[in-house]
Amino acid sequence: MQTIQTLNFVKKSAPPFSIGTISTPQGSVYKVSSDWTRADYWGMIKSRSSAFRMNYSVSPGLYAAGDPTRESDVFVTANYKLTFDTVRRELKGMNAWVLVLDTKSINVWCAAGKGTFGTDELINRISLVKLDTVVSHKRIILPQLGAVGVNASAVRKKTGFRVSFGPVQARDIPSYVAAGYKKTKEMSAITFPMLDRLILTPMELSPAMKKHFPWIAAGILLLFGLQPSGILFREAWSNGLPFILLALITIFAGALVTPTLLPYVPFRSFAIKGWIVGALSIYIATRYVELSLARDRVLLIVSYLLFPALSSYIALQFTGATTFTGMSGVKKELKIGIPIYIGAASVSLILLIVFKLKEWRLV
């Protein structure tokens, strides 16, 4: 495959979304297709459901949509490929430049909070692609969700480019441009409806099931199977199964139910929301489902102490995917929540040891 020089100064093979090149004073730029392929749709599904998203990226630099000229608009976005794909799709029928920042394969909103979609990277990328020689104007358009990470006055001082913050949703870009670069209230509104929240839950469920559940299940089986004569599989399975089911219910409570019902669960804190949903789930499971542990007071106390805390911890992870809170709010919740989680786990462990000692008739 032909290799060409692009404005991020790296020689590489043409990306699959390229439909040719366009010449600029600084070299050739890839022209991007506004149509998605099957691979693009499959990539979207995988990025929504696994850690694949951390490697789902495009090379930073300058790209062309349509046949832009020196007077064409410059839209800035992240190098998370799903974000980039969404922007190029919404630019169909338009002639524009797309400046992609190196956000470490993170979307605009999260990258702005982490600082990768930020002032320094924007200034650096404008300089690397020599944007002032590609376009004759001095304006760039950023997504509104990136505003938290970009100091517009600093960018203008360093580069001469004036920053404008466009609509929240990429789908509103054509209307925004047609209206003379003016946003309606709807274009500025940050919404996070139930469907959007539900779409993001596989990314919360997947790591919870892969990283947490196997260890939790193994610990439960080991604890309930442990007898003075050794580890007995029959006892481990029969006595540990109710706890494993509660752990599974808890993970779904924190990773699926809480995010989906986010605005309907009381309190602003994600940790408290997760705890409420977790506690309610345990109540339903122990009251209306035949679980043997409901007949033992110690195990029942452990269930209400340990599992809601686990649901709370998992729900707290969703803060990175939502517009409901900011970085300061997340840090505050972690500062308060982590000691509580450690305390709940420690007390639960002590109670489980007491339970085993009673089971062995040692106390």
C-alpha positions as CSV (number, residue, x, y, z in Angstrom):
1,M,0.0,0.0,0.0
2,Q,1.3,3.5,-0.9
3,T,2.9,5.4,1.9
4,I,2.7,9.2,2.0
5,Q,3.8,12.1,4.1
6,T,1.0,13.6,6.3
7,L,0.8,16.6,8.5
8,N,1.6,14.8,11.7
9,F,5.0,14.2,10.1
10,V,4.8,10.4,10.2
11,K,5.0,8.0,7.3
12,K,2.4,5.3,7.5
13,S,0.0,3.3,5.4
14,A,-3.3,4.9,4.5
15,P,-6.0,4.2,7.2
16,P,-9.1,2.2,6.1
17,F,-11.4,5.2,6.3
18,S,-9.3,7.2,3.8
19,I,-10.6,7.8,0.3
20,G,-7.5,9.6,-1.1
21,T,-5.4,12.6,-0.3
22,I,-5.5,16.3,-0.7
23,S,-2.5,18.6,-1.1
24,T,-1.6,21.4,1.3
25,P,1.4,23.7,1.6
26,Q,2.8,21.3,4.2
27,G,2.2,18.0,2.3
28,S,-0.6,15.6,1.7
29,V,-3.5,15.0,4.0
30,Y,-5.8,12.0,4.1
31,K,-9.3,12.6,2.9
32,V,-11.8,10.7,5.1
33,S,-15.0,8.9,4.1
34,S,-18.2,10.0,5.8
35,D,-19.7,6.5,5.4
36,W,-19.1,3.8,7.9
37,T,-18.1,0.3,6.9
38,R,-19.0,-2.9,8.6
39,A,-15.6,-2.8,10.4
40,D,-16.6,0.6,11.8
41,Y,-19.8,-0.7,13.2
42,W,-18.1,-3.7,14.6
43,G,-15.5,-1.5,16.2
44,M,-18.2,0.5,17.8
45,I,-19.7,-2.6,19.3
46,K,-16.4,-3.9,20.6
47,S,-15.4,-0.5,22.0
48,R,-18.7,-0.3,23.9
49,S,-18.3,-3.7,25.5
50,S,-14.6,-4.3,26.3
51,A,-11.2,-2.9,27.1
52,F,-10.7,-2.9,23.3
53,R,-11.6,0.8,23.5
54,M,-8.3,1.7,25.1
55,N,-6.6,0.8,21.8
56,Y,-9.3,2.0,19.5
57,S,-7.7,5.1,18.1
58,V,-6.6,7.1,15.0
59,S,-3.3,8.8,14.5
60,P,-3.3,12.5,15.7
61,G,-2.9,15.1,13.0
62,L,-4.9,16.9,10.3
63,Y,-7.5,15.2,8.0
64,A,-9.8,16.5,5.3
65,A,-13.6,15.9,4.9
66,G,-14.8,16.6,1.4
67,D,-12.6,19.1,-0.5
68,P,-11.7,21.8,2.0
69,T,-9.9,25.0,0.9
70,R,-7.9,27.6,2.8
71,E,-11.2,29.2,3.9
72,S,-12.8,26.0,5.2
73,D,-13.6,25.4,8.9
74,V,-11.4,23.5,11.2
75,F,-13.1,21.1,13.6
76,V,-11.1,19.7,16.6
77,T,-11.8,16.3,18.0
78,A,-10.2,13.4,20.0
79,N,-8.3,10.5,18.6
80,Y,-10.7,7.9,20.2
81,K,-11.8,6.3,16.9
82,L,-15.5,6.1,17.8
83,T,-15.5,9.9,18.5
84,F,-13.5,10.5,15.2
85,D,-15.9,8.3,13.2
86,T,-18.9,10.1,14.6
87,V,-17.5,13.5,13.6
88,R,-16.5,12.4,10.1
89,R,-20.0,10.8,9.6
90,E,-21.7,14.1,10.6
91,L,-19.5,16.1,8.2
92,K,-21.0,14.3,5.2
93,G,-21.6,16.8,2.4
94,M,-19.4,19.5,4.0
95,N,-15.9,20.6,3.2
96,A,-13.9,20.9,6.4
97,W,-10.6,20.2,8.1
98,V,-10.5,17.8,11.1
99,L,-7.7,18.4,13.6
100,V,-7.3,15.3,15.8
101,L,-5.6,15.7,19.2
102,D,-3.7,13.0,20.9
103,T,-6.1,12.1,23.8
104,K,-4.7,8.7,24.4
105,S,-7.7,7.0,22.9
106,I,-10.1,8.7,25.2
107,N,-13.3,10.6,24.2
108,V,-13.5,14.4,24.4
109,W,-15.5,14.6,27.6
110,C,-13.3,12.3,29.6
111,A,-10.1,13.5,28.0
112,A,-10.9,17.1,28.9
113,G,-11.3,16.1,32.5
114,K,-8.0,14.2,32.4
115,G,-6.2,17.0,30.6
116,T,-5.3,15.2,27.4
117,F,-7.9,17.2,25.5
118,G,-6.4,20.3,26.8
119,T,-4.7,23.6,26.1
120,D,-1.1,22.3,25.8
121,E,-2.0,19.5,23.4
122,L,-4.1,21.8,21.2
123,I,-1.3,24.4,21.0
124,N,1.2,21.7,20.2
125,R,-1.0,20.1,17.5
126,I,-1.7,23.4,15.8
127,S,2.1,24.0,15.7
128,L,2.9,20.5,14.5
129,V,0.6,20.6,11.5
130,K,1.5,24.2,10.8
131,L,-2.2,25.0,10.6
132,D,-1.6,28.7,9.9
133,T,-0.1,27.7,6.5
134,V,-3.0,25.4,5.7
135,V,-5.9,27.8,6.3
136,S,-6.1,31.6,5.7
137,H,-8.3,32.3,8.7
138,K,-7.6,32.2,12.5
139,R,-10.5,30.2,13.9
140,I,-11.0,26.7,15.1
141,I,-14.1,25.0,16.4
142,L,-14.0,22.7,19.4
143,P,-16.8,20.5,20.9
144,Q,-18.5,22.1,23.8
145,L,-17.7,19.1,26.0
146,G,-14.0,19.9,25.6
147,A,-14.4,23.4,27.1
148,V,-13.4,22.3,30.6
149,G,-9.9,21.3,29.4
150,V,-9.1,24.2,27.1
151,N,-8.1,27.8,28.0
152,A,-9.2,29.7,24.9
153,S,-7.3,32.9,25.7
154,A,-4.1,30.9,26.1
155,V,-4.6,29.2,22.8
156,R,-5.1,32.5,21.0
157,K,-2.1,34.1,22.7
158,K,0.2,31.2,21.7
159,T,-1.1,30.4,18.2
160,G,-3.2,33.3,17.1
161,F,-6.2,31.0,16.6
162,R,-9.6,32.0,18.1
163,V,-11.4,29.1,19.8
164,S,-15.1,28.7,19.3
165,F,-17.0,26.0,21.2
166,G,-19.5,24.3,18.9
167,P,-22.5,22.1,19.8
168,V,-22.5,19.3,22.3
169,Q,-23.6,16.7,19.7
170,A,-21.7,16.2,16.5
171,R,-25.0,15.7,14.7
172,D,-25.7,19.4,15.2
173,I,-22.6,20.6,13.4
174,P,-24.3,21.1,10.0
175,S,-27.1,23.1,11.6
176,Y,-24.6,25.1,13.7
177,V,-22.7,26.1,10.6
178,A,-25.8,26.9,8.6
179,A,-27.0,29.2,11.3
180,G,-23.9,31.3,11.1
181,Y,-22.1,29.5,13.9
182,K,-24.8,30.2,16.4
183,K,-26.0,27.6,18.8
184,T,-29.6,27.0,19.9
185,K,-30.4,26.0,23.5
186,E,-30.9,22.5,22.3
187,M,-27.4,22.5,20.8
188,S,-25.9,23.6,24.1
189,A,-27.9,21.3,26.3
190,I,-25.9,18.4,27.8
191,T,-28.3,15.5,28.0
192,F,-27.6,11.9,29.1
193,P,-30.8,9.9,28.4
194,M,-31.5,6.4,29.6
195,L,-30.6,4.9,26.2
196,D,-27.2,6.5,26.2
197,R,-26.6,5.3,29.8
198,L,-27.7,1.8,28.9
199,I,-25.3,1.7,25.9
200,L,-22.4,2.4,28.2
201,T,-23.2,-0.2,30.8
202,P,-21.5,-3.1,29.0
203,M,-18.2,-1.3,29.5
204,E,-18.9,-1.3,33.3
205,L,-20.2,-4.9,33.4
206,S,-17.3,-6.4,31.4
207,P,-14.4,-5.4,33.7
208,A,-16.5,-6.2,36.8
209,M,-17.3,-9.7,35.6
210,K,-13.7,-10.3,34.4
211,K,-11.7,-8.6,37.2
212,H,-13.9,-8.8,40.3
213,F,-16.4,-11.7,40.1
214,P,-13.9,-14.6,39.6
215,W,-11.9,-13.5,42.6
216,I,-15.1,-13.0,44.7
217,A,-16.5,-16.4,43.6
218,A,-13.2,-18.1,44.4
219,G,-13.0,-16.5,47.8
220,I,-16.6,-17.5,48.6
221,L,-16.1,-21.1,47.5
222,L,-12.8,-21.4,49.5
223,L,-14.4,-19.9,52.6
224,F,-17.5,-22.1,52.6
225,G,-15.6,-25.2,51.6
226,L,-13.0,-24.9,54.3
227,Q,-13.5,-27.5,56.9
228,P,-11.2,-28.9,59.7
229,S,-10.6,-31.9,57.4
230,G,-9.7,-29.8,54.4
231,I,-11.5,-28.0,51.6
232,L,-14.6,-30.0,50.6
233,F,-16.2,-29.3,47.2
234,R,-19.7,-30.3,48.1
235,E,-19.9,-27.9,51.1
236,A,-18.2,-25.2,49.1
237,W,-20.8,-25.4,46.4
238,S,-23.9,-25.9,48.5
239,N,-23.1,-23.4,51.1
240,G,-21.3,-20.9,48.9
241,L,-23.8,-20.8,46.0
242,P,-26.2,-18.3,47.7
243,F,-23.3,-15.8,48.3
244,I,-22.1,-16.2,44.8
245,L,-25.6,-15.4,43.5
246,L,-25.7,-12.3,45.7
247,A,-22.3,-11.2,44.4
248,L,-23.7,-11.6,40.8
249,I,-26.8,-9.7,41.7
250,T,-24.7,-7.0,43.3
251,I,-22.5,-6.5,40.2
252,F,-25.5,-6.1,38.0
253,A,-27.0,-3.7,40.6
254,G,-23.9,-1.5,40.5
255,A,-22.9,-1.8,36.9
256,L,-26.3,-2.0,35.1
257,V,-29.2,-1.0,37.2
258,T,-27.7,2.1,38.9
259,P,-26.4,3.7,35.7
260,T,-29.6,3.0,33.9
261,L,-31.8,4.5,36.6
262,L,-29.2,7.2,37.5
263,P,-31.4,10.3,37.7
264,Y,-34.2,8.4,39.5
265,V,-32.2,7.0,42.4
266,P,-32.1,9.5,45.3
267,F,-29.0,11.6,46.2
268,R,-26.4,13.2,44.0
269,S,-23.5,10.9,45.1
270,F,-22.8,7.9,42.8
271,A,-21.6,6.0,45.8
272,I,-24.8,6.5,47.7
273,K,-26.9,5.7,44.6
274,G,-25.0,2.4,44.2
275,W,-25.4,1.6,47.8
276,I,-29.2,2.2,47.7
277,V,-29.6,0.0,44.7
278,G,-27.3,-2.7,46.1
279,A,-29.1,-2.8,49.4
280,L,-32.5,-2.9,47.7
281,S,-31.3,-5.8,45.5
282,I,-30.1,-7.7,48.6
283,Y,-33.3,-7.1,50.3
284,I,-35.3,-8.5,47.4
285,A,-33.0,-11.5,47.0
286,T,-33.0,-12.5,50.7
287,R,-36.7,-11.8,51.2
288,Y,-38.3,-13.1,48.1
289,V,-35.8,-15.7,46.8
290,E,-35.1,-18.9,48.8
291,L,-31.6,-18.4,50.0
292,S,-30.3,-20.4,52.9
293,L,-28.2,-17.6,54.3
294,A,-31.4,-15.6,55.1
295,R,-31.8,-18.1,58.0
296,D,-28.5,-17.3,59.6
297,R,-28.2,-13.9,61.3
298,V,-24.4,-13.5,60.9
299,L,-24.5,-14.3,57.1
300,L,-27.5,-11.9,56.7
301,I,-25.5,-9.1,58.4
302,V,-22.6,-9.8,56.2
303,S,-24.8,-9.7,53.1
304,Y,-26.2,-6.3,54.0
305,L,-22.8,-5.0,54.9
306,L,-20.6,-6.3,52.1
307,F,-22.7,-6.4,49.0
308,P,-24.2,-2.9,49.0
309,A,-20.7,-1.6,49.5
310,L,-19.5,-3.6,46.5
311,S,-22.5,-2.2,44.4
312,S,-21.6,1.3,45.6
313,Y,-17.9,0.8,44.6
314,I,-18.9,-0.5,41.1
315,A,-21.4,2.3,40.6
316,L,-18.7,4.9,41.5
317,Q,-16.7,3.7,38.4
318,F,-19.5,5.0,36.2
319,T,-18.5,8.6,37.0
320,G,-15.9,8.5,34.2
321,A,-18.6,7.9,31.6
322,T,-21.2,10.5,32.7
323,T,-21.7,14.2,32.5
324,F,-23.4,14.2,35.9
325,T,-20.3,15.0,37.8
326,G,-16.8,16.5,37.5
327,M,-13.3,15.4,38.5
328,S,-13.5,17.2,41.9
329,G,-16.7,15.4,42.7
330,V,-15.2,12.0,41.8
331,K,-12.1,12.7,44.0
332,K,-14.3,13.7,46.9
333,E,-16.4,10.6,46.7
334,L,-13.3,8.4,46.5
335,K,-11.8,10.1,49.5
336,I,-14.9,9.4,51.6
337,G,-15.9,6.0,50.0
338,I,-12.6,4.1,50.0
339,P,-12.2,4.0,53.8
340,I,-15.8,2.9,54.1
341,Y,-15.4,0.1,51.6
342,I,-12.3,-1.1,53.3
343,G,-14.1,-1.0,56.7
344,A,-17.1,-2.9,55.4
345,A,-14.9,-5.6,53.9
346,S,-12.8,-5.9,57.1
347,V,-15.9,-6.2,59.4
348,S,-17.4,-8.7,57.0
349,L,-14.3,-10.8,57.0
350,I,-14.3,-10.8,60.8
351,L,-18.0,-11.9,60.9
352,L,-17.3,-14.6,58.4
353,I,-14.5,-16.0,60.6
354,V,-16.9,-15.9,63.5
355,F,-19.4,-17.8,61.4
356,K,-16.8,-20.5,60.5
357,L,-15.7,-20.9,64.1
358,K,-19.4,-21.4,65.2
359,E,-19.8,-23.9,62.4
360,W,-16.9,-25.9,63.7
361,R,-18.2,-25.6,67.2
362,L,-15.1,-23.8,68.4
363,V,-17.1,-20.9,69.9
